[in-house]
Amino acid sequence: MSATVTAVVVSYADPAATARAVESLVGQSHAPVEVLVVDNASGCGGAQALAPGAVASPARILRPGVNLGYTRAANLAARQARGEWLFFLNPDAFAASDCLERLLAAVDGSDVALVGAQVLLADGRVNAGDNPINIAGVSWSGRYGRPREHGPARDTAAVSGAALLAGREAFLQAGGLCPHFFMYVDDSDLAWRMRLRGMRVRYCPRAVVVHDYEFEKGAHKWFYLERNRAWALVSNLRPSTLALLAPLLLATEAAVLVRAISQGWLIEKLRAWASLLRHSRELMRWRAAVQAGRNVSDYRVLSLFSGGIETTLIDTRLPRWVNPCTERYRRLLLALLRVCGL
């Protein structure tokens, strides 16, 4: 019996785009047993809510009545799903007709929890897929702007949440997407937590979606990126690993602060710090749950992380010597973690 899949689309700002995303799911060569659309615009008093019949049958619309944010909306759908696997597709993405079939084919063992697709821009270049995470918690779109990749599936540190296949049982046992994030960083954090639980994360270049992507979403995006990056570091790492990373993390905070001042989003950076302090109790409870599910060492997880930051999406304006230095730091950190059994 072939694996059953529940496809999930979280809709908010563009009903027409959501309808196209759903259409691409209904037409899959490996058809999902159901398509769930969570309408975050329902009850918000705006014109962007999905009208009855706005998406193709047999999609079912879930109307929470409030904007749950991406993470809580995805978790809501996961709890109601009937499929053994969950396929999360961004509402502004369109999946190739064999996307689900190829993602499922990349599942080569019972320990595979996540499989990500290759996400392409409209012009055929790479948007994301095999997404790096560096040891300061920064994640970015892997191979952004490069030609489309062709090749077999492989294990990796993280994959893009724009087109993500997740084992439903493993997803729910891990707590789903972090409900405190609202949006952004949720995909790399989920991959991190799955690997802490001894599960594998894979990237399948042959499974393709096209994404109507733009990085710039306003200054508020930096609030979520910075708050959620820090949340993931605190909740996913052992205290001893955080202590070993402290010099690099402090240097990263200083560099980000300078960037925030120069680019006009200092308020968002300060809000991120304030939010962590205000929700420290929730953070500690979430951390306790994450650590209770841990089965492997930080060494095993961080061995797939990178030292530097290499992306054309943002101008980091870092001196050329920074990445080689942070890579040496990473290697030293891994050596210490291995010797100490951390």
C-alpha positions in Angstrom: 0.0 0.0 0.0 1.5 3.4 -1.0 2.0 6.1 1.5 -0.9 8.5 2.1 -0.3 12.2 2.1 -2.3 15.2 3.4 -1.3 18.4 1.6 -1.5 21.6 3.6 -1.6 25.2 2.3 -1.8 28.2 4.7 -3.6 31.1 3.1 -3.7 34.7 4.1 -3.0 37.5 1.6 -3.7 36.1 -1.9 -6.7 33.9 -2.6 -5.8 33.6 -6.3 -2.3 32.3 -5.5 -3.7 29.9 -3.0 -6.1 28.5 -5.6 -3.2 27.9 -8.0 -1.2 26.1 -5.3 -4.2 23.9 -4.5 -4.7 23.2 -8.2 -1.1 21.9 -8.4 -1.7 19.6 -5.5 -4.9 18.1 -6.8 -3.1 17.2 -10.1 -0.2 15.3 -8.5 0.8 11.9 -10.0 0.7 10.6 -6.4 -2.6 12.2 -5.3 -2.9 13.4 -1.7 -5.8 11.8 0.2 -6.9 15.3 1.2 -5.9 18.9 0.8 -6.4 21.1 3.8 -6.3 24.9 3.4 -6.1 27.0 6.5 -7.6 30.4 5.9 -5.8 32.8 8.3 -7.7 35.7 6.9 -11.0 34.3 8.1 -12.6 36.5 10.7 -10.0 39.2 10.2 -12.5 41.6 8.5 -10.4 41.9 5.3 -11.3 41.1 1.7 -8.6 38.4 1.4 -10.6 35.6 3.1 -11.2 32.6 0.8 -14.8 32.6 -0.6 -16.7 29.3 -0.7 -15.6 27.4 -3.8 -12.4 29.5 -4.2 -10.2 26.4 -4.2 -10.5 23.3 -6.2 -12.4 20.3 -4.9 -11.7 18.1 -2.9 -9.8 20.7 -0.8 -11.3 21.5 2.6 -11.0 24.9 4.1 -10.3 25.3 7.8 -11.4 28.7 9.1 -9.8 29.4 12.6 -11.5 32.8 12.7 -8.2 34.5 13.7 -4.8 34.9 12.1 -2.9 32.0 13.8 0.4 32.8 11.9 2.0 30.2 9.7 3.3 27.9 12.5 0.1 27.5 14.5 -2.0 27.2 11.3 0.2 24.4 10.0 0.0 22.6 13.4 -3.8 23.0 13.3 -3.9 21.2 9.9 -1.5 18.5 11.1 -3.7 17.6 14.0 -6.7 17.1 11.7 -4.8 15.4 8.9 -5.5 11.8 7.9 -2.4 11.1 5.9 0.7 9.3 7.1 2.7 12.2 5.6 2.1 16.0 5.6 3.1 18.1 2.6 3.3 21.8 3.3 3.2 24.0 0.3 3.5 27.8 0.4 0.4 29.6 -1.0 2.6 31.4 -3.5 4.2 28.2 -4.8 3.2 25.7 -7.5 4.3 22.1 -7.4 5.4 20.1 -10.4 3.0 17.2 -11.1 5.4 14.6 -9.9 6.7 16.5 -6.8 5.0 14.3 -4.2 5.9 11.1 -6.0 9.6 12.1 -6.0 9.6 13.3 -2.4 8.2 10.0 -1.2 10.7 8.1 -3.3 13.5 9.9 -1.4 12.3 8.4 1.9 14.8 5.6 2.2 14.3 4.6 5.8 12.0 4.7 8.8 14.2 7.3 10.4 13.5 9.9 7.7 11.3 12.7 9.1 11.6 15.5 6.6 12.2 15.7 2.8 12.5 19.1 1.1 11.9 19.9 -2.6 14.1 22.0 -4.8 12.4 25.4 -4.8 12.9 27.4 -8.0 12.3 31.1 -8.9 10.0 31.8 -11.9 13.0 32.2 -14.2 14.2 28.6 -13.4 17.1 29.6 -11.1 17.3 28.2 -7.5 15.3 29.8 -4.8 16.0 27.4 -1.9 16.3 23.7 -1.0 19.4 22.4 0.6 19.5 25.2 3.2 22.6 25.8 5.3 22.5 26.7 9.0 25.6 28.3 10.6 26.7 27.7 14.2 25.3 31.2 15.2 21.8 30.0 14.1 21.7 31.9 10.9 20.0 30.0 8.0 19.5 31.1 4.4 18.3 29.9 1.0 20.8 27.4 -0.2 22.3 27.9 -3.7 20.1 31.0 -4.2 20.3 32.3 -7.8 22.2 29.4 -9.2 21.1 27.1 -12.0 18.7 24.3 -11.3 20.3 21.3 -9.6 20.0 17.7 -11.0 20.9 14.8 -8.8 19.9 12.2 -6.3 18.4 12.9 -2.8 20.8 13.5 0.0 20.8 14.1 3.8 21.3 17.7 4.8 21.1 20.1 7.8 17.8 21.8 6.8 15.4 22.2 3.9 12.9 24.8 2.8 9.5 25.0 4.4 8.1 26.3 1.1 7.7 22.7 0.0 8.2 20.3 2.8 7.2 16.7 3.3 7.0 15.6 6.9 6.1 12.3 8.6 2.9 13.2 10.5 3.7 11.1 13.6 7.3 12.4 13.9 6.0 15.9 13.3 3.4 15.8 16.0 5.8 14.0 18.5 8.3 16.8 18.0 5.7 19.4 18.8 5.2 20.5 15.2 6.4 23.9 14.1 7.3 26.0 17.0 4.0 27.7 17.9 5.8 30.7 19.3 7.5 31.7 16.0 4.4 32.9 14.1 6.5 32.8 10.9 10.1 32.5 9.6 12.9 30.3 10.8 10.3 27.5 11.5 11.7 25.2 8.8 15.4 25.3 10.0 14.3 25.0 13.6 12.1 21.9 12.8 14.9 20.3 10.9 17.2 21.0 13.9 14.8 19.4 16.4 14.2 16.4 14.2 17.9 15.7 14.0 18.2 16.1 17.8 15.6 13.3 18.0 17.8 11.1 15.9 15.7 11.5 12.7 17.0 12.3 9.3 16.4 15.3 7.0 16.7 14.9 3.3 16.8 17.1 0.2 15.4 15.9 -3.1 16.5 18.1 -6.1 14.3 16.1 -8.5 11.1 17.2 -6.6 10.4 20.7 -7.9 8.2 23.6 -7.0 8.2 27.1 -8.5 7.9 29.9 -5.9 6.9 33.5 -6.4 9.6 34.7 -4.0 10.8 38.0 -2.7 13.1 38.4 0.3 12.1 41.9 1.3 9.0 41.9 3.4 9.5 45.1 5.4 11.4 45.8 8.6 9.1 43.6 10.7 10.5 40.5 9.0 13.8 41.1 10.9 11.9 41.0 14.2 10.9 37.4 13.5 14.2 36.4 12.0 16.2 37.6 14.9 13.8 36.6 17.7 13.3 33.1 16.3 17.0 32.6 15.6 17.8 33.3 19.3 14.9 31.2 20.4 16.2 28.2 18.4 19.7 28.5 19.8 18.5 28.7 23.4 16.0 25.8 23.1 18.0 23.4 20.9 21.6 23.6 22.3 22.9 22.3 25.6 24.1 24.9 28.1 27.7 23.8 27.7 27.5 24.2 23.9 26.0 27.7 24.3 28.9 28.5 26.6 31.4 27.4 24.1 29.7 29.4 21.4 29.3 32.5 23.6 32.2 34.5 22.0 30.9 33.9 18.5 27.3 34.6 19.5 28.2 37.9 21.1 30.2 38.9 18.1 27.2 38.0 15.9 24.9 40.1 18.0 27.2 43.1 17.7 27.4 42.7 13.9 23.7 42.3 13.6 23.1 45.4 15.8 25.4 47.5 13.6 23.6 46.2 10.5 20.2 47.0 12.1 21.3 50.6 12.8 22.7 51.2 9.4 19.7 49.7 7.6 16.9 51.2 9.7 15.5 48.2 11.6 17.1 48.8 15.0 13.6 49.0 16.6 12.9 45.5 15.3 16.1 44.1 16.7 15.3 45.7 20.1 11.8 44.3 19.9 13.3 40.8 19.3 15.4 41.1 22.5 12.4 42.4 24.5 10.2 39.6 23.2 12.7 36.9 24.4 12.7 38.5 27.9 9.0 38.9 28.0 8.4 35.3 27.0 11.3 33.7 28.9 9.0 31.3 30.8 7.5 30.0 27.6 11.0 29.7 26.1 12.2 27.7 29.1 9.1 25.4 28.9 9.6 24.9 25.2 13.3 24.2 25.8 12.5 21.6 28.4 10.2 19.8 25.9 12.9 19.9 23.2 15.6 18.6 25.4 13.4 15.8 26.8 13.0 14.5 23.2 16.8 14.6 22.5 18.4 11.4 21.4 21.7 12.6 20.0 24.6 14.9 20.8 25.1 18.5 19.7 28.2 17.2 18.0 26.2 15.0 15.6 23.7 17.8 14.8 26.2 20.6 14.4 28.5 18.5 12.2 26.3 19.4 9.3 26.2 23.1 10.2 28.5 25.7 8.5 30.9 28.3 10.0 30.5 31.3 7.7 27.6 32.9 5.9 27.6 32.7 2.1 24.5 34.2 0.4 23.7 36.8 -2.3 20.3 37.5 -0.8 21.7 40.0 1.6 24.9 42.1 1.6 26.5 41.0 4.8 29.3 43.6 4.4 31.7 41.3 6.4 35.4 41.5 6.0 36.8 38.7 3.8 38.6 37.1 6.8 35.4 36.6 8.8 34.2 33.4 7.2 37.5 31.6 7.4 37.8 32.5 11.0 34.3 31.3 11.9 34.9 28.1 10.0 38.0 27.5 12.2 35.9 28.3 15.2 33.3 25.7 14.0 36.0 23.0 13.7 37.4 23.8 17.1 33.9 23.7 18.6 33.2 20.3 17.0 36.5 18.9 18.3 35.7 20.0 21.8 32.2 18.6 21.6 33.5 15.3 20.4 36.1 15.0 23.1 33.6 16.0 25.8 30.9 13.7 24.4 28.5 16.7 24.1 
